[in-house]
Amino acid sequence: MLVSCLLEGPMLLVIDAGNTNIKLGLYEKEKLCSTFRLATERQKTDDQFAVILFSFFQAYNINYSDIDGCIISSVVPPITAPLQLGVKKLLGIDSIVLGAGIKTGLNIKIDDTSAIGSDIVASCVAAAAFYDCPCIVIGMGTATTISVLDETKTMIGGSLIPGVSISLNALISTSALLPSVSLDAPKKVIGTNTDECMRSGIVLGSACMLDGMIEKIETALNQSCTLIATGGIAPTIVTKCKHDIILRDDLILEGLRLIYVKNQRKHSKAPNV
């Protein structure tokens, strides 16, 4: 899906490269003006990424010569360098790649800070900037991640759960008699056929899991939390939860924008290739 608006000034390109999709956003100052997605394909070269970006910009009449900055979050190491080089070839920009040495402003207190995904860092940065803490940040992508920020906006840990699609695919692939089903929410909790039973289990069961985890985390903190969810499958699941959870599709992109601003530096644009 593409969202767009009129672009009139210097722009920032933010890229969130996940295991399933790569989401891109274009900012004019603090305004997210365009977003688009492409499938994550680990074998893509830097030239192919440059061509893909060029095609998107051309298709949606975006003057990419106005893009003067780029920041990348990638949890897929094989495509990080090709993405960075593709941006360099097309835009003449040295991208900031979120990782060691990049200032985020986020205080992280976990056993191994190097093991935390850059997408989780970006989402927590945005949550800390825009919402009251303590808060629980839920990311629903290939995996379901739950991150906890305490009242001081420190990231103190969380949970990692197989994603909704992964769980469904595992069920189908290991059970010969079960069919493929959509992830549409069921009309009733008590299914009367295989399709309804599977969708009840995967959609409503996932919602119950989130409700249960939220309750356990709030009990551990002895505090109520602001609840925020992001990710492609989040609207389907979160709307079935009993808790009031804020849906924020652009949470990671906003976090990347904030991190870019904190690390902003002059980029000398090389000639386009």
Residue frames as qw, qx, qy, qz and C-alpha x, y, z in Angstrom:
[[0.000, 0.890, 0.457, 0.000, 0.00, 0.00, 0.00],
 [0.426, 0.204, -0.002, 0.881, 1.27, 3.47, -0.84],
 [0.137, -0.880, -0.381, 0.249, 0.43, 6.64, 1.03],
 [0.515, 0.180, 0.160, 0.823, 1.59, 9.85, -0.58],
 [0.010, -0.907, -0.295, 0.300, 1.37, 13.61, -0.42],
 [0.460, 0.851, -0.042, 0.251, 2.92, 16.56, -2.22],
 [0.759, -0.365, 0.001, 0.540, 6.66, 16.73, -1.62],
 [0.261, 0.943, 0.083, 0.189, 8.19, 20.18, -1.87],
 [0.126, -0.889, 0.417, -0.140, 11.48, 20.20, 0.02],
 [0.202, 0.478, -0.843, 0.140, 14.47, 18.19, 1.24],
 [0.884, -0.202, -0.153, -0.393, 13.43, 14.67, 2.16],
 [0.264, -0.474, 0.817, -0.195, 14.61, 11.87, 4.40],
 [0.772, 0.087, -0.545, -0.316, 14.37, 8.24, 3.30],
 [0.456, -0.410, 0.696, -0.372, 13.87, 5.75, 6.14],
 [0.682, 0.195, -0.645, -0.284, 14.10, 2.00, 5.50],
 [0.618, -0.340, 0.591, -0.392, 12.93, -0.77, 7.82],
 [0.562, 0.316, -0.719, -0.260, 14.20, -4.07, 6.44],
 [0.685, -0.275, 0.520, -0.430, 12.43, -6.97, 8.12],
 [0.388, -0.161, 0.898, 0.132, 12.44, -10.71, 7.52],
 [0.458, 0.502, 0.733, 0.012, 9.25, -10.62, 5.42],
 [0.328, 0.857, 0.317, 0.241, 8.97, -7.08, 4.05],
 [0.421, -0.072, -0.054, 0.903, 11.07, -3.97, 3.55],
 [0.016, 0.879, 0.476, -0.038, 9.09, -0.85, 4.44],
 [0.421, 0.126, 0.069, 0.896, 10.23, 2.51, 3.16],
 [0.057, -0.870, -0.451, 0.193, 9.07, 5.96, 4.18],
 [0.393, 0.403, 0.092, 0.821, 9.76, 9.46, 2.89],
 [0.291, -0.739, -0.426, 0.433, 9.71, 12.36, 5.33],
 [0.239, 0.650, 0.069, 0.718, 9.54, 16.06, 4.64],
 [0.172, -0.516, 0.447, -0.711, 10.76, 17.42, 7.97],
 [0.298, -0.106, 0.825, -0.469, 8.51, 15.69, 10.53],
 [0.721, 0.291, 0.140, -0.613, 5.77, 14.75, 8.07],
 [0.449, -0.057, 0.865, 0.215, 5.59, 11.18, 6.74],
 [0.420, 0.481, -0.161, -0.752, 4.57, 11.76, 3.15],
 [0.763, 0.306, -0.444, -0.358, 4.96, 8.42, 1.39],
 [0.526, -0.367, 0.756, -0.128, 5.29, 4.79, 2.41],
 [0.813, 0.320, -0.336, -0.352, 5.67, 1.66, 0.34],
 [0.719, -0.370, 0.583, -0.077, 6.66, -1.96, 0.84],
 [0.649, 0.455, -0.561, -0.239, 8.55, -4.60, -1.08],
 [0.972, -0.217, -0.078, -0.048, 9.15, -8.24, -0.29],
 [0.342, -0.745, 0.567, 0.081, 12.42, -9.10, 1.43],
 [0.942, 0.324, -0.065, 0.050, 14.56, -11.12, -0.96],
 [0.631, -0.666, 0.282, 0.281, 17.98, -12.00, 0.43],
 [0.731, 0.083, 0.429, 0.523, 19.61, -12.57, -2.94],
 [0.299, 0.927, 0.199, 0.107, 19.02, -9.01, -4.22],
 [0.647, 0.072, -0.016, 0.759, 22.14, -7.08, -5.25],
 [0.147, -0.538, -0.165, 0.814, 22.88, -3.40, -4.72],
 [0.050, 0.061, -0.519, -0.851, 22.13, -2.73, -8.39],
 [0.230, -0.441, -0.818, -0.289, 18.74, -4.41, -8.09],
 [0.237, -0.654, -0.536, 0.479, 17.86, -2.38, -5.01],
 [0.095, -0.362, 0.139, 0.917, 18.88, 0.80, -6.84],
 [0.148, -0.143, -0.690, -0.694, 16.60, -0.12, -9.75],
 [0.262, -0.556, -0.788, 0.036, 13.70, -0.99, -7.41],
 [0.193, -0.600, -0.320, 0.707, 14.01, 2.34, -5.61],
 [0.010, -0.203, 0.384, 0.901, 14.26, 4.19, -8.92],
 [0.175, -0.321, -0.806, -0.466, 11.12, 2.41, -10.18],
 [0.232, -0.643, -0.664, 0.303, 9.14, 3.33, -7.06],
 [0.141, -0.532, -0.082, 0.831, 10.16, 6.96, -7.23],
 [0.054, 0.061, -0.574, -0.815, 9.36, 7.15, -10.93],
 [0.175, -0.424, -0.857, -0.234, 6.00, 5.40, -10.56],
 [0.257, -0.760, -0.551, 0.227, 4.83, 7.82, -7.87],
 [0.261, 0.820, 0.115, 0.497, 6.36, 10.98, -9.36],
 [0.594, -0.768, -0.006, 0.240, 8.80, 11.48, -6.51],
 [0.416, 0.825, -0.293, 0.244, 11.77, 13.72, -7.28],
 [0.895, -0.345, -0.144, 0.242, 14.39, 11.59, -5.59],
 [0.524, 0.428, -0.179, 0.714, 17.10, 14.20, -6.19],
 [0.293, -0.710, 0.099, -0.633, 15.53, 16.06, -3.24],
 [0.889, -0.430, -0.157, 0.015, 16.32, 13.18, -0.87],
 [0.255, 0.766, -0.450, 0.381, 19.32, 14.29, 1.16],
 [0.254, -0.453, 0.751, -0.408, 19.42, 11.73, 3.96],
 [0.811, -0.038, -0.495, -0.310, 18.76, 8.06, 4.61],
 [0.321, -0.435, 0.742, -0.396, 18.68, 5.79, 7.66],
 [0.708, 0.077, -0.637, -0.296, 18.36, 2.01, 7.53],
 [0.575, -0.344, 0.640, -0.377, 17.24, -0.53, 10.13],
 [0.709, 0.268, -0.580, -0.298, 17.88, -4.09, 9.03],
 [0.689, -0.366, 0.569, -0.260, 17.39, -7.39, 10.85],
 [0.928, 0.311, 0.196, 0.050, 18.45, -9.28, 7.72],
 [0.433, -0.660, 0.381, 0.481, 22.28, -9.05, 7.54],
 [0.583, 0.121, 0.613, 0.519, 22.63, -10.36, 3.93],
 [0.291, 0.740, 0.456, 0.400, 20.69, -7.39, 2.53],
 [0.305, -0.849, -0.151, 0.403, 22.04, -4.61, 4.74],
 [0.363, -0.437, 0.398, 0.721, 25.11, -3.80, 2.64],
 [0.261, 0.324, 0.694, 0.588, 23.32, -4.19, -0.74],
 [0.046, -0.866, -0.498, -0.012, 20.58, -1.83, 0.47],
 [0.331, -0.784, 0.042, 0.523, 23.13, 0.69, 1.65],
 [0.359, -0.219, 0.555, 0.718, 25.05, 0.48, -1.63],
 [0.211, 0.560, 0.710, 0.371, 21.85, 0.65, -3.69],
 [0.108, -0.927, -0.304, 0.192, 20.90, 3.89, -1.97],
 [0.378, -0.615, 0.293, 0.627, 24.42, 5.22, -2.52],
 [0.375, 0.086, 0.674, 0.631, 24.33, 4.38, -6.23],
 [0.101, 0.699, 0.628, 0.326, 20.94, 5.98, -6.85],
 [0.206, -0.940, -0.265, -0.059, 20.97, 8.91, -4.45],
 [0.457, 0.565, -0.315, 0.611, 24.65, 9.54, -3.79],
 [0.482, -0.694, 0.186, -0.501, 23.97, 9.31, -0.03],
 [0.337, 0.209, -0.848, 0.351, 25.91, 7.55, 2.71],
 [0.647, -0.514, -0.376, -0.418, 23.12, 5.99, 4.76],
 [0.279, -0.461, 0.658, -0.526, 23.16, 5.76, 8.53],
 [0.679, -0.093, -0.708, -0.170, 22.75, 2.08, 9.44],
 [0.588, -0.624, 0.188, -0.479, 21.24, 1.65, 12.88],
 [0.908, -0.036, -0.365, 0.201, 23.63, -0.37, 15.00],
 [0.691, -0.461, -0.156, 0.535, 26.69, -0.04, 17.22],
 [0.402, -0.101, 0.095, 0.905, 27.99, 3.51, 17.47],
 [0.098, -0.499, -0.434, -0.744, 24.71, 5.18, 16.51],
 [0.071, 0.015, 0.529, -0.846, 23.19, 7.47, 19.13],
 [0.258, -0.449, -0.774, -0.365, 19.59, 6.58, 19.94],
 [0.257, -0.415, 0.234, -0.841, 18.98, 8.31, 23.26],
 [0.842, -0.297, -0.261, -0.367, 17.41, 5.08, 24.51],
 [0.241, -0.531, 0.743, -0.330, 18.64, 3.66, 27.80],
 [0.850, 0.048, -0.450, -0.269, 18.71, -0.14, 27.48],
 [0.330, -0.508, 0.715, -0.349, 19.17, -2.39, 30.50],
 [0.974, 0.064, -0.025, -0.217, 19.28, -5.98, 29.25],
 [0.827, -0.371, 0.336, 0.255, 21.97, -8.65, 29.49],
 [0.530, -0.060, 0.512, 0.674, 23.34, -8.17, 25.96],
 [0.266, 0.718, 0.145, -0.627, 22.44, -4.90, 24.29],
 [0.066, 0.424, -0.664, -0.613, 24.09, -6.00, 21.04],
 [0.137, 0.163, 0.967, 0.140, 21.50, -8.75, 20.64],
 [0.303, 0.606, 0.513, -0.527, 18.49, -6.44, 20.47],
 [0.477, 0.479, 0.580, 0.455, 17.04, -5.95, 16.97],
 [0.163, -0.040, 0.081, 0.983, 17.37, -2.50, 15.43],
 [0.289, -0.460, -0.547, -0.637, 13.64, -2.51, 14.67],
 [0.545, -0.611, -0.549, 0.169, 12.89, -2.98, 18.38],
 [0.403, -0.291, -0.157, 0.853, 15.26, -0.13, 19.25],
 [0.012, -0.188, -0.329, -0.925, 13.55, 2.19, 16.73],
 [0.420, -0.560, -0.597, -0.392, 10.05, 1.32, 17.94],
 [0.557, -0.560, -0.456, 0.410, 11.05, 1.90, 21.57],
 [0.288, -0.093, 0.014, 0.953, 12.66, 5.25, 20.70],
 [0.209, -0.355, -0.424, -0.807, 9.38, 6.37, 19.12],
 [0.545, -0.572, -0.607, -0.080, 7.29, 5.02, 21.98],
 [0.507, -0.414, -0.344, 0.673, 9.43, 6.86, 24.53],
 [0.150, 0.020, 0.147, 0.977, 9.13, 10.08, 22.52],
 [0.310, -0.270, -0.427, -0.805, 5.38, 10.06, 21.93],
 [0.685, -0.447, -0.484, -0.311, 3.76, 8.17, 24.81],
 [0.469, -0.677, 0.379, -0.422, 3.64, 8.08, 28.58],
 [0.588, 0.204, -0.768, 0.151, 5.69, 5.40, 30.30],
 [0.390, -0.238, 0.862, 0.219, 5.76, 2.74, 31.56],
 [0.693, 0.426, -0.110, -0.571, 4.67, 1.28, 28.26],
 [0.672, -0.039, 0.727, 0.133, 4.55, -2.03, 26.45],
 [0.367, 0.588, -0.397, -0.602, 5.49, -2.00, 22.77],
 [0.759, 0.118, 0.639, -0.047, 4.18, -4.91, 20.71],
 [0.232, 0.535, -0.553, -0.595, 5.65, -5.63, 17.28],
 [0.773, 0.186, 0.570, -0.207, 3.69, -8.08, 15.15],
 [0.427, 0.640, -0.497, -0.402, 5.70, -9.17, 12.17],
 [0.665, 0.246, -0.703, -0.051, 7.53, -12.41, 11.39],
 [0.418, -0.182, -0.757, 0.468, 7.93, -12.67, 15.14],
 [0.344, -0.833, -0.280, -0.329, 5.79, -11.11, 17.84],
 [0.479, 0.151, -0.448, 0.740, 8.00, -8.99, 20.06],
 [0.407, -0.845, -0.321, -0.131, 7.01, -7.43, 23.36],
 [0.473, 0.277, -0.313, 0.775, 9.26, -4.69, 24.72],
 [0.432, -0.780, -0.440, 0.111, 8.87, -3.01, 28.09],
 [0.258, 0.506, -0.179, 0.803, 9.82, 0.57, 28.94],
 [0.392, -0.487, -0.638, 0.449, 9.70, 1.48, 32.62],
 [0.062, -0.925, -0.350, 0.136, 8.60, 4.81, 34.08],
 [0.299, -0.716, 0.268, 0.571, 12.05, 6.29, 33.37],
 [0.667, 0.678, -0.129, -0.282, 11.71, 5.32, 29.67],
 [0.138, -0.542, 0.821, 0.113, 14.40, 2.67, 30.08],
 [0.816, 0.168, -0.431, -0.347, 14.01, -0.47, 27.96],
 [0.445, -0.510, 0.663, -0.320, 14.21, -3.20, 30.61],
 [0.238, -0.106, 0.960, 0.101, 13.44, -6.33, 28.56],
 [0.633, 0.218, -0.118, -0.733, 10.51, -8.14, 27.04],
 [0.724, 0.046, 0.679, -0.109, 9.34, -11.33, 25.36],
 [0.247, 0.409, -0.645, -0.596, 9.81, -12.98, 21.99],
 [0.664, 0.201, 0.639, -0.331, 7.06, -15.17, 20.54],
 [0.334, 0.138, 0.767, 0.530, 6.61, -16.96, 17.18],
 [0.239, 0.160, -0.149, -0.946, 4.70, -14.67, 14.84],
 [0.678, 0.262, 0.398, -0.560, 1.07, -15.28, 13.98],
 [0.717, 0.526, -0.313, -0.334, 1.86, -16.32, 10.41],
 [0.217, 0.451, -0.858, 0.112, 4.69, -18.58, 11.55],
 [0.409, -0.048, 0.780, -0.472, 2.39, -20.31, 14.03],
 [0.756, 0.390, 0.180, -0.493, -0.28, -20.83, 11.40],
 [0.590, 0.572, -0.534, -0.197, 2.21, -22.14, 8.83],
 [0.016, -0.358, 0.902, -0.241, 3.70, -24.54, 11.38],
 [0.600, 0.119, 0.606, -0.509, 0.24, -25.88, 12.16],
 [0.761, 0.509, -0.047, -0.400, -0.60, -26.41, 8.49],
 [0.453, 0.605, -0.650, -0.077, 2.77, -27.88, 7.50],
 [0.012, -0.282, 0.917, -0.282, 2.81, -30.45, 10.30],
 [0.506, 0.235, 0.687, -0.466, -0.85, -31.48, 10.06],
 [0.159, 0.010, 0.794, 0.586, -1.64, -33.23, 6.78],
 [0.044, 0.581, 0.800, 0.142, -5.42, -32.82, 7.06],
 [0.074, -0.766, -0.310, 0.558, -5.48, -29.11, 7.87],
 [0.504, 0.677, 0.343, 0.412, -6.03, -26.65, 5.00],
 [0.306, 0.063, -0.056, 0.948, -4.52, -23.23, 4.44],
 [0.085, -0.815, -0.571, 0.041, -6.76, -20.51, 5.86],
 [0.182, 0.719, 0.010, 0.670, -6.78, -16.73, 5.86],
 [0.348, -0.126, -0.564, 0.739, -5.95, -14.64, 8.91],
 [0.305, -0.468, -0.232, -0.797, -9.32, -12.91, 8.81],
 [0.236, -0.155, 0.674, -0.683, -10.92, -12.63, 12.22],
 [0.149, -0.299, -0.929, -0.160, -13.64, -15.26, 12.79],
 [0.367, -0.487, -0.236, -0.757, -17.23, -14.20, 13.43],
 [0.782, -0.524, -0.007, -0.336, -17.48, -16.41, 16.49],
 [0.199, -0.650, 0.714, -0.170, -15.15, -17.97, 19.01],
 [0.651, -0.047, 0.746, -0.132, -16.70, -21.44, 18.81],
 [0.284, 0.391, -0.618, -0.620, -16.01, -22.64, 15.28],
 [0.806, 0.146, 0.436, -0.373, -18.28, -25.17, 13.62],
 [0.884, 0.458, -0.005, 0.095, -15.96, -26.15, 10.77],
 [0.813, -0.112, 0.007, 0.571, -12.22, -26.55, 10.32],
 [0.336, 0.548, 0.092, 0.761, -11.70, -23.11, 8.77],
 [0.364, -0.793, -0.081, -0.482, -13.57, -21.34, 11.57],
 [0.843, -0.514, -0.064, 0.146, -11.84, -23.39, 14.27],
 [0.732, 0.086, 0.011, 0.676, -8.38, -22.60, 12.89],
 [0.148, 0.608, 0.069, 0.777, -9.07, -18.88, 12.54],
 [0.581, -0.756, -0.123, -0.275, -10.58, -18.77, 16.01],
 [0.862, -0.364, -0.048, 0.349, -7.51, -20.41, 17.45],
 [0.629, 0.171, 0.062, 0.756, -4.92, -18.37, 15.58],
 [0.033, 0.608, 0.118, 0.784, -6.59, -14.92, 15.71],
 [0.568, -0.706, -0.080, -0.414, -8.50, -15.00, 18.99],
 [0.893, -0.303, -0.152, 0.296, -5.88, -17.21, 20.61],
 [0.541, 0.277, -0.088, 0.789, -3.17, -14.68, 19.70],
 [0.204, -0.681, -0.054, -0.702, -5.31, -11.87, 21.13],
 [0.790, -0.585, -0.129, -0.129, -5.74, -13.82, 24.38],
 [0.816, -0.027, -0.155, 0.556, -2.00, -14.42, 24.49],
 [0.249, 0.478, -0.068, 0.839, -1.34, -10.67, 24.24],
 [0.502, -0.683, -0.092, -0.523, -3.94, -9.92, 26.90],
 [0.892, -0.404, -0.162, 0.123, -2.36, -12.50, 29.19],
 [0.684, 0.137, -0.131, 0.704, 1.18, -11.22, 28.64],
 [0.016, -0.631, 0.002, -0.776, 0.08, -7.63, 29.25],
 [0.684, -0.649, -0.108, -0.316, -1.52, -8.63, 32.54],
 [0.892, -0.242, -0.141, 0.354, 1.58, -10.53, 33.66],
 [0.497, 0.336, -0.083, 0.796, 3.92, -7.66, 32.74],
 [0.234, -0.678, -0.025, -0.696, 1.74, -5.08, 34.50],
 [0.823, -0.545, -0.138, -0.077, 1.63, -7.32, 37.56],
 [0.811, -0.018, -0.137, 0.569, 5.44, -7.64, 37.51],
 [0.263, 0.417, -0.040, 0.869, 5.77, -3.86, 37.27],
 [0.174, -0.558, -0.654, 0.480, 2.92, -3.25, 39.70],
 [0.097, 0.480, -0.032, -0.872, 1.81, -0.51, 37.30],
 [0.636, 0.630, 0.433, -0.104, -0.58, 0.01, 34.42],
 [0.422, -0.260, 0.473, 0.729, 1.15, 0.63, 31.10],
 [0.474, 0.614, -0.145, -0.615, 0.53, 2.51, 27.89],
 [0.706, 0.071, 0.689, 0.145, 0.03, -0.18, 25.25],
 [0.346, 0.699, -0.306, -0.546, 1.24, 0.32, 21.67],
 [0.764, 0.078, 0.622, 0.151, 1.23, -2.14, 18.77],
 [0.311, 0.692, -0.377, -0.532, 2.73, -2.01, 15.31],
 [0.256, -0.192, 0.911, 0.261, 3.20, -4.42, 12.41],
 [0.313, 0.036, -0.615, -0.723, 1.21, -5.70, 9.45],
 [0.435, -0.314, -0.831, -0.144, -0.91, -8.24, 11.34],
 [0.105, -0.080, -0.580, 0.804, -1.44, -6.03, 14.39],
 [0.427, -0.042, -0.024, -0.903, -4.84, -4.54, 13.40],
 [0.688, -0.109, -0.617, -0.365, -6.38, -8.00, 13.00],
 [0.591, -0.165, -0.714, 0.338, -5.20, -9.24, 16.38],
 [0.154, 0.003, -0.424, 0.893, -5.19, -6.12, 18.56],
 [0.436, -0.191, -0.147, -0.867, -8.79, -5.22, 17.82],
 [0.765, -0.262, -0.539, -0.235, -9.79, -8.54, 19.41],
 [0.429, 0.027, -0.646, 0.631, -7.89, -7.85, 22.64],
 [0.347, -0.773, -0.531, 0.020, -9.72, -6.70, 25.75],
 [0.433, -0.532, -0.076, 0.723, -7.04, -4.13, 26.53],
 [0.314, 0.931, 0.119, -0.143, -7.00, -0.68, 24.96],
 [0.680, -0.211, 0.377, 0.592, -4.00, -0.92, 22.64],
 [0.230, 0.816, -0.118, -0.517, -2.87, 1.97, 20.44],
 [0.815, 0.319, 0.378, 0.300, -2.22, 0.96, 16.85],
 [0.009, -0.882, 0.248, 0.400, 0.73, 2.81, 15.30],
 [0.899, 0.377, 0.175, 0.140, 1.74, 1.47, 11.89],
 [0.480, 0.771, -0.191, 0.372, 4.54, 4.02, 11.46],
 [0.645, -0.757, 0.098, 0.037, 6.16, 3.46, 14.85],
 [0.806, -0.166, 0.258, 0.506, 9.46, 2.07, 13.54],
 [0.458, 0.600, 0.235, 0.612, 9.68, 4.67, 10.78],
 [0.219, -0.927, -0.037, -0.302, 9.12, 7.45, 13.33],
 [0.753, -0.589, 0.173, 0.235, 11.81, 5.98, 15.54],
 [0.735, 0.162, 0.271, 0.600, 14.23, 5.93, 12.63],
 [0.188, 0.818, 0.163, 0.518, 13.46, 9.56, 11.85],
 [0.473, -0.873, 0.060, -0.107, 14.15, 10.57, 15.44],
 [0.816, -0.339, 0.254, 0.393, 17.41, 8.61, 15.49],
 [0.595, 0.488, 0.239, 0.592, 18.49, 10.20, 12.19],
 [0.059, -0.922, -0.055, -0.379, 17.90, 13.67, 13.61],
 [0.669, -0.718, 0.172, 0.087, 19.99, 12.78, 16.68],
 [0.734, -0.222, 0.423, 0.483, 22.83, 11.63, 14.41],
 [0.521, 0.827, 0.209, 0.022, 22.34, 14.14, 11.63],
 [0.461, -0.494, 0.360, 0.643, 25.39, 15.06, 9.67],
 [0.394, 0.688, -0.242, -0.559, 26.12, 16.67, 6.31],
 [0.787, 0.119, 0.576, 0.186, 26.09, 14.24, 3.41],
 [0.090, 0.560, -0.462, -0.681, 28.03, 15.01, 0.27],
 [0.809, 0.378, 0.365, -0.262, 25.99, 13.68, -2.61],
 [0.360, -0.274, 0.708, 0.542, 27.98, 11.85, -5.25],
 [0.415, 0.265, -0.430, -0.757, 26.84, 11.87, -8.87],
 [0.828, 0.088, 0.369, -0.414, 24.00, 9.46, -9.55],
 [0.203, -0.279, 0.873, 0.346, 25.01, 6.23, -11.28]]
